[in-house]
Amino acid sequence: MQSLFLLIDTILGLYVWILIASAILSWLVAFNVVNTRNRAVYVIGDFLYRVTEPVLGPIRRILPNLGGLDLSPIVVILLIFFIRNLLREYAFLV
């Protein structure tokens, strides 16, 4: 049973890093540091968008519009940390 908890914890940890990479890439594109016409940048950005948008989209609809500031990755990362802590507590009880 602990193996399952460790697997879920690892997947959630990887997803946090994917969220961070997605946020950083969006900043780099917004400030014209990287060009999305580059095929590698486009493929990476498309992958990150497809992986993160199903989770971030509903949260963006709930959060108020703050102009150019997107807080949805922070909310998702906090939720993931909460879920990881719950899993760890439950793993120690079992």
C-alpha positions, 0 to 999 in steps of 0.5 A: 500500500505504501508503494501506491502512496509513493507513486502518487506522491512522485506523480504529484511532485512531477506535476508541480515541476511541470506547472513551474516549467509551464509558468516560466515558459509562458513568461519567456514567451510573453517577454519575447525571450523565446520565439514560439516559431522555433519548432522545439519551443512550440512542441515543448509549449504545446505539451506543457499547455496540454498537460496543465490546461485541464487543471488550470482552466477551471481554476482560472474561471473561478479566480477573479481577473487580476489583469495580467497576473495568473494565480491559478498555478499557485493555487494548484501547487498549494492544492497539490502540496495539501494532497501530498501532506494528506497522503503522507499522514494517511500512509503513516496511519496505515 
